Amino acid sequence: MERHYGLDWLRIGAFALLILYHIGMVFVPWGYHAKTAQPLAWVAIPMLAVNSWRLLLLFVVSGYASRALLVRGPATGHFAVNRTWRLIIPLLFGVIVVVPLQPWVELITQRGYRHDFGYFLLHDYFSFRVVNGLALPTWQHLWFVGYLWIYTMVLTLLVAVMGQRSLQRGFDRLFGGWLVWLLPAAWLVLVSAWLFPGIGPSNDLVGDSVSHVQYLPAFLFGFALAGSSPALATMRRLWPWALAVGIACYTIVAATELRWPNSTTPAWPWGILFASARAVQGWSMIVALIGFADSYLNRDLPWRRVLTEAVFPFYIIHQTIIVGVEGALLPFGLPRFVEFGVLVVTTLVGCWLFYAIGREIGWLRPLIGLRPFPQTKEA
């Protein structure tokens, strides 16, 4: 299958948005590992513009990319082994080396922990117990990598048992028309408003049913979408309408947040309306973004290859930089716009250095999610 540059650009944009979103988490009145001294309630309004679809989009795009990897590989088993190597190694490296600073900052700034980072590493982080209400060790933001590996193994099993052709025919018949927009949106409404009302993701794998019933179908949808010309054509045709509906639903979400700030369950029936509008907003924006990318972004540019390679290392390191820098800034009591500016600059510079240095070191490349250097034969 041909490479879809539009989906590459969506993936790059989604990860860039994720980094900016996590910087915003420092300032919004929601729980996070490092918080500014005085969070701002109004920050929730722009955050809710992307909150409902940012992770769904990542799983859809990841599923799409998985189809390309499976097609290029020699066999399904090879695909499973390759994805295990490319995901589990960086996950373990992240949990052991990259993540520990984050729970330490949370403990000392929010949970009354009194020990330094060295003591924390030697005595508490690898203790496999709860310390001041925090279970350690932890994977923090790297839950996405763990979930992605689990979903990839489920996909491998489905392909091995049922075959790609039968799965693709069923997908094309079901999602070749308007149902590509309506059916997933209806499912997300059912999940958010009726099956799990007021319940957010926990990212703990075993007890996170609300995430799995949304993200696993999104991942499988992306995989099948990569081989479905009818579904892509429909999204290309519908994207302006989907965008309009997504914006309309966002106004309902924002208005509800303004009326009941920081509430997970507004008074009935507004809670149902909020959850339903948020679900429809999320899938409508995904249809709009994929349709737009297929129409206008399916072209290569010089920086596309580098940015495509850089997004995984950026993802691995970005939250540790954000949390670590905010933890260091807190004692100075800086104005929030200064904090925000410092976080943006240090995160971008730190992510780029992590990638630029790591890509030049052969043994480090697999640890940060990059392919090993190609082996060259001696003359």
Secondary structure by P-SEA (a helix, b strand, c coil): ccccaaaaaaaaaaaaaaaaaaaaaacccccccccccccccccccccccccccaaaaaaaaaaaaaaaaaaacccaaaaaaaaaaacaaaaaaaaccccaaaaaaaaaccccccccaaaaaacccccccccccccccccccaaaaaaaaaaaaaaaaaaaaccaaaaaaaaaaaccccccccaaaaaaaaaccccccccccccccccaaaaaacaaaaaaaaaaaaacaaaaaaaaacaaaaaaaaaaaaaaaaaaaaaccccccccaaaaaaaaaaaaaaaaaaaaaaaaaaaccccccccaaaaaaaaaaaaaacaaaaaaaaaaaaccccccaaaaaaaaaaaaaaaaaaaaaaaaaccccccccccccccccccc
